Amino acid sequence: MILLTGVTGTVGRLVARSLTTAEPVRVLARDPRRAAAYAGPGTEVVGGDFGEPASLAAALAGVRAAFLVTSDPLAPAHDEHFVTAARRAGVHHVVKLSARAVTEPDADDLITRWQRNAEELLRASGLAWTLLRPRAFMSNTLRWAPSIRAEGVVRAFHGASPNATVDPRDIAEVAALALTGAVLPGRAHSLTGPAAISAAEQVAVLSGLLRRPLRLVELTREQAYAGLSARLPRPVAEALLESAVRQGAGAKARVEPTVRTLLGRPARPYRAWARDHLAAFGDG
């Protein structure tokens, strides 16, 4: 049996859709009713919480491989609880969604340290493991949708700096291969798009597809932090701002060939992602 976590999130829901296997699939979620909307036919949906080890033990019973997505850097015990429960349940292989920055010595923000420590925990567990280390998701630009629809404006910090953003669908396809054994465990995979692209260039792509002018407004550091801290806990907002500053210094522009190597086709470019999600920005 394969267990999926994070199915109400960006990548997890795509893994649930792209996973093709005769093996039984189970989904773990805090809200099973919400998760059921993303589960495939015949998929078992169970309730559970990373903060409640007993619920994890029940969900992992009989599981061979698991897809692990934790999302709260202020709750590092979540990874520990899951890995401990997986080991006790006899799970063979854990595929973990991590981040590209964990390998970069100059990245020392809260989120990167959290992911780095979680990777080390999994590698030391005795379980077979696969680490997926994507660069920023192309889908992060969905945050621009309200201001694009209302004003034709995108507000961004370091708008000219490139980031080798990756289509979440590519991450999900790699995860599905790892879960079904088509990608061997014991390796970490850095996942990027086919080219580094700046916010300004993404705005230009959206403008062309929408066939209307869009304007990029460059945020100051203070404005960027104010926007982050308005919707996130202060330590997380500070970590994301540190990460953005690193991007401004060129730290996120490197492109990796991993998607092409593992999937046998080029990574999807931002234009393809944007075209497939254009309705969110006001088309149609």
VENVENZI-V394309 format. One record per residue. N is the residue number from 1. RES is the residue in one small letter. OMEGA is omega in degrees with one decimal (* if undefined). Layout:
# VENVENZI-V394309
N_RES_OMEGA ; N_RES_OMEGA
This chain:
# VENVENZI-V394309
1_m_177.0 ; 2_i_177.1 ; 3_l_176.8 ; 4_l_170.3 ; 5_t_176.8 ; 6_g_-173.3 ; 7_v_174.0 ; 8_t_179.0 ; 9_g_-172.1 ; 10_t_-175.4 ; 11_v_-176.3 ; 12_g_-179.2 ; 13_r_178.2 ; 14_l_174.5 ; 15_v_179.2 ; 16_a_-178.8 ; 17_r_-172.8 ; 18_s_-177.4 ; 19_l_179.2 ; 20_t_-176.4 ; 21_t_174.0 ; 22_a_-179.6 ; 23_e_177.5 ; 24_p_-179.6 ; 25_v_177.6 ; 26_r_178.5 ; 27_v_176.8 ; 28_l_-179.9 ; 29_a_175.1 ; 30_r_179.2 ; 31_d_-176.8 ; 32_p_-179.0 ; 33_r_177.7 ; 34_r_-178.5 ; 35_a_-177.3 ; 36_a_-179.9 ; 37_a_-178.2 ; 38_y_-177.8 ; 39_a_179.0 ; 40_g_178.4 ; 41_p_178.1 ; 42_g_-179.9 ; 43_t_176.7 ; 44_e_179.1 ; 45_v_-179.0 ; 46_v_177.6 ; 47_g_178.6 ; 48_g_-176.1 ; 49_d_178.7 ; 50_f_179.7 ; 51_g_-178.7 ; 52_e_-175.1 ; 53_p_-179.1 ; 54_a_179.6 ; 55_s_178.3 ; 56_l_179.7 ; 57_a_-180.0 ; 58_a_-177.7 ; 59_a_-175.4 ; 60_l_179.8 ; 61_a_178.3 ; 62_g_-177.1 ; 63_v_176.5 ; 64_r_-177.0 ; 65_a_-177.4 ; 66_a_174.0 ; 67_f_-174.0 ; 68_l_174.6 ; 69_v_171.0 ; 70_t_-169.2 ; 71_s_-175.8 ; 72_d_-180.0 ; 73_p_177.2 ; 74_l_178.5 ; 75_a_-176.9 ; 76_p_179.3 ; 77_a_-179.2 ; 78_h_178.1 ; 79_d_-180.0 ; 80_e_178.6 ; 81_h_-176.6 ; 82_f_-177.8 ; 83_v_177.9 ; 84_t_179.6 ; 85_a_179.0 ; 86_a_178.9 ; 87_r_-179.6 ; 88_r_-178.5 ; 89_a_-179.5 ; 90_g_175.6 ; 91_v_-178.1 ; 92_h_-166.4 ; 93_h_174.9 ; 94_v_175.2 ; 95_v_-174.2 ; 96_k_172.2 ; 97_l_-177.2 ; 98_s_-177.4 ; 99_a_-178.0 ; 100_r_-172.8 ; 101_a_-175.3 ; 102_v_-178.4 ; 103_t_-172.3 ; 104_e_-173.5 ; 105_p_-177.5 ; 106_d_178.0 ; 107_a_-176.9 ; 108_d_177.7 ; 109_d_-176.8 ; 110_l_-175.5 ; 111_i_179.7 ; 112_t_177.6 ; 113_r_178.4 ; 114_w_179.6 ; 115_q_179.1 ; 116_r_179.9 ; 117_n_179.0 ; 118_a_175.8 ; 119_e_-179.0 ; 120_e_177.8 ; 121_l_-178.9 ; 122_l_-178.9 ; 123_r_-178.9 ; 124_a_-171.1 ; 125_s_-172.8 ; 126_g_176.2 ; 127_l_167.8 ; 128_a_-174.6 ; 129_w_168.1 ; 130_t_180.0 ; 131_l_175.9 ; 132_l_-174.2 ; 133_r_-179.6 ; 134_p_166.0 ; 135_r_-176.8 ; 136_a_179.1 ; 137_f_171.9 ; 138_m_-178.2 ; 139_s_175.9 ; 140_n_-179.2 ; 141_t_172.8 ; 142_l_176.8 ; 143_r_178.7 ; 144_w_-169.6 ; 145_a_-179.0 ; 146_p_-178.0 ; 147_s_175.0 ; 148_i_-179.5 ; 149_r_-173.6 ; 150_a_-170.1 ; 151_e_-171.9 ; 152_g_-173.9 ; 153_v_170.4 ; 154_v_177.8 ; 155_r_-174.6 ; 156_a_176.4 ; 157_f_-175.2 ; 158_h_-175.1 ; 159_g_-179.3 ; 160_a_-175.4 ; 161_s_-175.4 ; 162_p_175.9 ; 163_n_-178.0 ; 164_a_-174.4 ; 165_t_-174.3 ; 166_v_176.7 ; 167_d_178.5 ; 168_p_178.1 ; 169_r_177.1 ; 170_d_176.8 ; 171_i_-177.6 ; 172_a_179.7 ; 173_e_175.8 ; 174_v_178.7 ; 175_a_179.9 ; 176_a_177.6 ; 177_l_180.0 ; 178_a_-177.6 ; 179_l_-178.6 ; 180_t_175.7 ; 181_g_179.7 ; 182_a_172.8 ; 183_v_-173.8 ; 184_l_178.2 ; 185_p_178.3 ; 186_g_-178.3 ; 187_r_174.2 ; 188_a_-174.7 ; 189_h_175.8 ; 190_s_-171.9 ; 191_l_177.6 ; 192_t_170.7 ; 193_g_-176.3 ; 194_p_-178.6 ; 195_a_173.4 ; 196_a_-176.3 ; 197_i_-179.6 ; 198_s_175.1 ; 199_a_178.7 ; 200_a_178.7 ; 201_e_176.0 ; 202_q_177.4 ; 203_v_178.3 ; 204_a_177.3 ; 205_v_179.7 ; 206_l_178.7 ; 207_s_179.3 ; 208_g_-179.4 ; 209_l_179.4 ; 210_l_-179.7 ; 211_r_172.3 ; 212_r_-176.6 ; 213_p_173.5 ; 214_l_-176.6 ; 215_r_175.5 ; 216_l_176.2 ; 217_v_-178.3 ; 218_e_178.2 ; 219_l_168.8 ; 220_t_176.7 ; 221_r_-178.6 ; 222_e_178.6 ; 223_q_179.2 ; 224_a_179.8 ; 225_y_179.4 ; 226_a_179.1 ; 227_g_178.9 ; 228_l_-175.4 ; 229_s_177.9 ; 230_a_-176.7 ; 231_r_-176.2 ; 232_l_173.4 ; 233_p_-174.8 ; 234_r_-179.0 ; 235_p_179.2 ; 236_v_177.5 ; 237_a_178.9 ; 238_e_179.2 ; 239_a_180.0 ; 240_l_177.3 ; 241_l_175.4 ; 242_e_179.6 ; 243_s_179.0 ; 244_a_177.2 ; 245_v_176.2 ; 246_r_177.2 ; 247_q_179.0 ; 248_g_178.0 ; 249_a_176.2 ; 250_g_-172.7 ; 251_a_-172.5 ; 252_k_-174.3 ; 253_a_-174.6 ; 254_r_179.0 ; 255_v_178.9 ; 256_e_-179.3 ; 257_p_-168.7 ; 258_t_-178.2 ; 259_v_178.5 ; 260_r_-178.5 ; 261_t_-174.8 ; 262_l_-175.8 ; 263_l_178.5 ; 264_g_176.6 ; 265_r_179.2 ; 266_p_171.4 ; 267_a_-180.0 ; 268_r_176.7 ; 269_p_-179.7 ; 270_y_-179.5 ; 271_r_179.9 ; 272_a_177.6 ; 273_w_-177.0 ; 274_a_179.3 ; 275_r_-177.1 ; 276_d_-178.7 ; 277_h_-171.5 ; 278_l_-177.4 ; 279_a_-178.9 ; 280_a_-177.0 ; 281_f_173.5 ; 282_g_178.6 ; 283_d_176.9 ; 284_g_*
